[in-house]
Amino acid sequence: MKKFENYRSNLAVLSKADQEDLNNSFIISGIIDKFSLQFELAWKVLKELLRYEGSSSAGSGSPREILKASYGVFEFLEESVWLSMLRDRNDMAHIYDGAAAERMVARILQDYIPAFLSLQAAVETRYGTILDTL
């Protein structure tokens, strides 16, 4: 699945964010942008997997609806983390000060990157080589 390949590729870069200069506002902005892209890729991968599983919810174009439907199918998703991720992704357009951006990066590093990595591992374990045919 091309979406999952893109998911893995973007995550490989994002997961190195903790090695960057987190005092640099340009780096902070880049991490937030990479997070936003990673979230988009994540819910779209989940949408494709729901479609594969035969879920009628896969027809939704809403990230919130896809996430809610995914909790019932994929036991490896931690609902509170993913809802927090959705809320933060939606609020990103309203981050105007450096302190808020730094708090956002801290959540990305502490909570969201591990959740993305967990999703990757769980999808690879559950679907294996089937991913190449989706």
Contact map, one row per residue, 1 for C-alpha under 8 A:
11111000000000000000000000000000000000000000000000000000000000000000000000000000000000000000000000000000000000000000000000000000001111
11111100000000000000000000000000000000000000000000000000000000000000000000000000000000000000000000000000000000000000000000000000000000
11111110000000000000000000000000000000001001100000000000000000000000000000000000000000000000000000000000000000000000000000000000000000
11111111000000000000000000000000000000001000100000000000000000000000000000000000000000000000000000000000000000000000000000000000001000
11111111100000000000000000000000000000000000000000000000000000000000000000000000000000000000000000000000000000000000000000000000000000
01111111110000000000000000000000000000001000000000000000000000000000000000000000000000000000000000000000000000000000000000000000000000
00111111111000000000000000000000000001001100100000000000000000000000000000000000000000000000000000000000000000000000000000000000000000
00011111111100000000000000000000000000000000000000000000000000000000000000000000000000000000000000000000000000000000000100000000000000
00001111111110000000000000000000000000000000000000000000000000000000000000000000000000000000000000000000000000000000000000000000000000
00000111111111000000000000000000010011000000000000000000000000000000000000000000000000000000000000000000000000000000000000000000000000
00000011111111100000000000000000000001000000000000000000000000000000000000000000000000000000000000000000000000001001100000000000000000
00000001111111110000000000000000000000000000000000000000000000000000000000000000000000000000000000000000000000000000000000000000000000
00000000111111111000000000000000000000000000000000000000000000000000000000000000000000000000000000000000000000000000000000000000000000
00000000011111111000000000000010011000000000000000000000000000000000000000000000000000000000000000000000000000001000000000000000000000
00000000001111111100000000000000000000000000000000000000000000000000000000000000000000000000000000000000000000001000000000000000000000
00000000000111111111000000000000000000000000000000000000000000000000000000000000000000000000000000000000000000000000000000000000000000
00000000000011111111000000000010000000000000000000000000000000000000000000000000000000000000000000000000000010000000000000000000000000
00000000000000111111010000000000000000000000000000000000000000000000000000000000000000000000000000000000000010000000000000000000000000
00000000000000011111100000000000000000000000000000000000000000000000000000000000000000000000000000000000000000000000000000000000000000
00000000000000011111110000100000000000000000000000000000000000000000000000000000000000000000000000000000000000000000000000000000000000
00000000000000000011111100100000000000000000000000000000000000000000000000000000000000000000000000000000000000000000000000000000000000
00000000000000000101111110110000000000000000000000000000000000000000000000000000000000000000000000000000000000000000000000000000000000
00000000000000000000111110110000000000000000000000000000000000000000000000000000000000000000000000000000000000000000000000000000000000
00000000000000000000111111110000000000000000000000000000000000000000000000000000000000000000000000000000000000000000000000000000000000
00000000000000000000011111111000000000000000000000000000000000000000000000000000000000000000000001000000000000000000000000000000000000
00000000000000000000000111111100000000000000000000000000000000000000000000000000000000000000000000000000000000000000000000000000000000
00000000000000000001111111111110000000000000000000000000000000000000000000000000000000000000000000000000000000000000000000000000000000
00000000000000000000011111111111000000000000000000000000000000000000000000000000000000000000000000001100100000000000000000000000000000
00000000000000000000000011111111100000000000000000000000000000000000000000000000000000000000000000001000000000000000000000000000000000
00000000000000000000000001111111110000000000000000000000000000000000000000000000000000000000000000000000000000000000000000000000000000
00000000000001001000000000111111111000000000000000000000000000000000000000000000000000000000000000000000100000000000000000000000000000
00000000000000000000000000011111111100000000000000000000000000000000000000000000000000000000000000001001100100000000000000000000000000
00000000000000000000000000001111111110000000000000000000000000000000000000000000000000000000000000000000000000000000000000000000000000
00000000010001000000000000000111111111000000000000000000000000000000000000000000000000000000000000000000000000000000000000000000000000
00000000000001000000000000000011111111100000000000000000000000000000000000000000000000000000000000000000000100000000000000000000000000
00000000000000000000000000000001111111110000000000000000000000000000000000000000000000001000000000000000000000000000000000000000000000
00000000010000000000000000000000111111111000000000000000000000000000000000000000000000000000000000000000000000000000000000000000000000
00000010011000000000000000000000011111111100000000000000000000000000000000000000000000000000000000000000000000000001000000000000000000
00000000000000000000000000000000001111111110000000000000000000000000000000000000000011001000000000000000000000000000000000000000000000
00000000000000000000000000000000000111111111000000000000000000000000000000000000000000000000000000000000000000000000000000000000000000
00110110000000000000000000000000000011111111100000000000000000000000000000000000000000000000000000000000000000000000000000000000000000
00000010000000000000000000000000000001111111110000000000000000000000000000000000000000000000000000000000000000000001000000000000000000
00000000000000000000000000000000000000111111111000000000000000100110000000000000000000000000000000000000000000000000000000000000000000
00100000000000000000000000000000000000011111111100000000000000100000000000000000000000000000000000000000000000000000000000000000000000
00110010000000000000000000000000000000001111111110000000000000000000000000000000000000000000000000000000000000000000000000000000000000
00000000000000000000000000000000000000000111111111000000000000000110010000000000000000000000000000000000000000000000000000000000000000
00000000000000000000000000000000000000000011111111100000010000000100000000000000000000000000000000000000000000000000000000000000000000
00000000000000000000000000000000000000000001111111110000010000000000000000000000000000000000000000000000000000000000000000000000000001
00000000000000000000000000000000000000000000111111111000000000000000000000000000000000000000000000000000000000000000000000000000000000
00000000000000000000000000000000000000000000011111111111110000000000010010000000000000000000000000000000000000000000000000000000000000
00000000000000000000000000000000000000000000001111111111111000000000000000000000000000000000000000000000000000000000000000000000000000
00000000000000000000000000000000000000000000000111111110000000000000000000000000000000000000000000000000000000000000000000000000000001
00000000000000000000000000000000000000000000000011111110000000000000000000000000000000000000000000000000000000000000000000000000000000
00000000000000000000000000000000000000000000000001111111000000000000000000000000000000000000000000000000000000000000000000000000000000
00000000000000000000000000000000000000000000000001111111110000000000000000000000000000000000000000000000000000000000000000000000000000
00000000000000000000000000000000000000000000000001100111111000000000000000000000000000000000000000000000000000000000000000000000000000
00000000000000000000000000000000000000000000000001100011111100001100100000000000000000000000000000000000000000000000000000000000000000
00000000000000000000000000000000000000000000001101100011111110000100000000000000000000000000000000000000000000000000000000000000000000
00000000000000000000000000000000000000000000000000100001111110000000000000000000000000000000000000000000000000000000000000000000000000
00000000000000000000000000000000000000000000000000000000111111001100000000000000000000000000000000000000000000000000000000000000000000
00000000000000000000000000000000000000000000000000000000011111101100000000000000000000000000000000000000000000000000000000000000000000
00000000000000000000000000000000000000000000000000000000000111111100000000000000000000000000000000000000000000000000000000000000000000
00000000000000000000000000000000000000000011000000000000000011111110000000000000000001000000000000000000000000000000000000000000000000
00000000000000000000000000000000000000000000000000000000000001111111000000000000001001000000000000000000000000000000000000000000000000
00000000000000000000000000000000000000000000000000000000100111111111100000000000000000000000000000000000000000000000000000000000000000
00000000000000000000000000000000000000000010011000000000110111111111110000000000000000000000000000000000000000000000000000000000000000
00000000000000000000000000000000000000000010010000000000000000111111111000000000011000000000000000000000000000000000000000000000000000
00000000000000000000000000000000000000000000000000000000000000011111111100000000000000000000000000000000000000000000000000000000000000
00000000000000000000000000000000000000000000000000000000100000001111111110000000000000000000000000000000000000000000000000000000000000
00000000000000000000000000000000000000000000010001000000000000000111111111001000000000000000000000000000000000000000000000000000000000
00000000000000000000000000000000000000000000000000000000000000000011111111101110000000000000000000000000000000000000000000000000000000
00000000000000000000000000000000000000000000000000000000000000000001111111100000000000000000000000000000000000000000000000000000000000
00000000000000000000000000000000000000000000000001000000000000000000111111100000000000000000000000000000000000000000000000000000000000
00000000000000000000000000000000000000000000000000000000000000000000011111111000000000000000000000000000000000000000000000000000000000
00000000000000000000000000000000000000000000000000000000000000000000001111111100000000000000000000000000000000000000000000000000000000
00000000000000000000000000000000000000000000000000000000000000000000000001111100000000000000000000000000000000000000011001000000000000
00000000000000000000000000000000000000000000000000000000000000000000011001111110010000000000000000000000000000000010001000000000000000
00000000000000000000000000000000000000000000000000000000000000000000001000111111110000000000000000000000000000000010000000000000000000
00000000000000000000000000000000000000000000000000000000000000000000001000001111111000000000000000000000000000000000000000000000000000
00000000000000000000000000000000000000000000000000000000000000000000000000000111111100000000000000000000000000000000000000000000000000
00000000000000000000000000000000000000000000000000000000000000000000000000000111111110000000000000000000000000110010000000000000000000
00000000000000000000000000000000000000000000000000000000000000000010000000001111111111000000000000000000000000000010000000000000000000
00000000000000000000000000000000000000000000000000000000000000010010000000000011111111100000000000000000000000000000000000000000000000
00000000000000000000000000000000000000000000000000000000000000000000000000000001111111110000000000000000000000000000000000000000000000
00000000000000000000000000000000000000100000000000000000000000000000000000000000111111111000000000000000000000010000000000000000000000
00000000000000000000000000000000000000100000000000000000000000110000000000000000011111111100000000000000000000000000000000000000000000
00000000000000000000000000000000000000000000000000000000000000000000000000000000001111111110000000000000000000000000000000000000000000
00000000000000000000000000000000000000000000000000000000000000000000000000000000000111111111000000000001000000000000000000000000000000
00000000000000000000000000000000000100100000000000000000000000000000000000000000000011111111000000000000000000000000000000000000000000
00000000000000000000000000000000000000000000000000000000000000000000000000000000000001111111100000000000000000000000000000000000000000
00000000000000000000000000000000000000000000000000000000000000000000000000000000000000111111111000000000000000000000000000000000000000
00000000000000000000000000000000000000000000000000000000000000000000000000000000000000011111111000000000000000000000000000000000000000
00000000000000000000000000000000000000000000000000000000000000000000000000000000000000000111111000000000000000000000000000000000000000
00000000000000000000000000000000000000000000000000000000000000000000000000000000000000000011111100000000000000000000000000000000000000
00000000000000000000000000000000000000000000000000000000000000000000000000000000000000000011111110011000000000000000000000000000000000
00000000000000000000000000000000000000000000000000000000000000000000000000000000000000000000011111011000000000000000000000000000000000
00000000000000000000000000000000000000000000000000000000000000000000000000000000000000000000001111111000000000000000000000000000000000
00000000000000000000000010000000000000000000000000000000000000000000000000000000000000000000000111111100000000000000000000000000000000
00000000000000000000000000000000000000000000000000000000000000000000000000000000000000000000000011111110000000000000000000000000000000
00000000000000000000000000000000000000000000000000000000000000000000000000000000000000000000001111111111000000000000000000000000000000
00000000000000000000000000011001000000000000000000000000000000000000000000000000000000000000001111111111100000000000000000000000000000
00000000000000000000000000010000000000000000000000000000000000000000000000000000000000000000000001111111110000000000000000000000000000
00000000000000000000000000000000000000000000000000000000000000000000000000000000000000000000000000111111111000000000000000000000000000
00000000000000000000000000000001000000000000000000000000000000000000000000000000000000010000000000011111111100000000000000000000000000
00000000000000000000000000010011000000000000000000000000000000000000000000000000000000000000000000001111111110000000000000000000000000
00000000000000000000000000000000000000000000000000000000000000000000000000000000000000000000000000000111111111000000000000000000000000
00000000000000000000000000000000000000000000000000000000000000000000000000000000000000000000000000000011111111110000000000000000000000
00000000000000000000000000000001001000000000000000000000000000000000000000000000000000000000000000000001111111111000000000000000000000
00000000000000001100000000000000000000000000000000000000000000000000000000000000000000000000000000000000111111111100000000000000000000
00000000000000000000000000000000000000000000000000000000000000000000000000000000000000000000000000000000011111111100000000000000000000
00000000000000000000000000000000000000000000000000000000000000000000000000000000100000000000000000000000001111111110000000000000000000
00000000000000000000000000000000000000000000000000000000000000000000000000000000100010000000000000000000001111111111000000000000000000
00000000001001100000000000000000000000000000000000000000000000000000000000000000000000000000000000000000000111111111100000000000000000
00000000000000000000000000000000000000000000000000000000000000000000000000000000000000000000000000000000000011111111110000000000000000
00000000000000000000000000000000000000000000000000000000000000000000000000001100110000000000000000000000000000111111111000000000000000
00000000001000000000000000000000000001000100000000000000000000000000000000000000000000000000000000000000000000011111111100000000000000
00000000001000000000000000000000000000000000000000000000000000000000000000000000000000000000000000000000000000001111111110000000000000
00000000000000000000000000000000000000000000000000000000000000000000000000010000000000000000000000000000000000000111111111000000000000
00000000000000000000000000000000000000000000000000000000000000000000000000011000000000000000000000000000000000000011111111100000000000
00000001000000000000000000000000000000000000000000000000000000000000000000000000000000000000000000000000000000000001111111110000000000
00000000000000000000000000000000000000000000000000000000000000000000000000000000000000000000000000000000000000000000111111111000000000
00000000000000000000000000000000000000000000000000000000000000000000000000010000000000000000000000000000000000000000011111111100000000
00000000000000000000000000000000000000000000000000000000000000000000000000000000000000000000000000000000000000000000001111111111000000
00000000000000000000000000000000000000000000000000000000000000000000000000000000000000000000000000000000000000000000000111111111001000
00000000000000000000000000000000000000000000000000000000000000000000000000000000000000000000000000000000000000000000000011111111000000
00000000000000000000000000000000000000000000000000000000000000000000000000000000000000000000000000000000000000000000000001111111000000
00000000000000000000000000000000000000000000000000000000000000000000000000000000000000000000000000000000000000000000000000111111111000
00000000000000000000000000000000000000000000000000000000000000000000000000000000000000000000000000000000000000000000000000111111111000
00000000000000000000000000000000000000000000000000000000000000000000000000000000000000000000000000000000000000000000000000000011111110
00000000000000000000000000000000000000000000000000000000000000000000000000000000000000000000000000000000000000000000000000000011111111
10010000000000000000000000000000000000000000000000000000000000000000000000000000000000000000000000000000000000000000000000010011111111
10000000000000000000000000000000000000000000000000000000000000000000000000000000000000000000000000000000000000000000000000000000111111
10000000000000000000000000000000000000000000000000000000000000000000000000000000000000000000000000000000000000000000000000000000111111
10000000000000000000000000000000000000000000000100010000000000000000000000000000000000000000000000000000000000000000000000000000011111
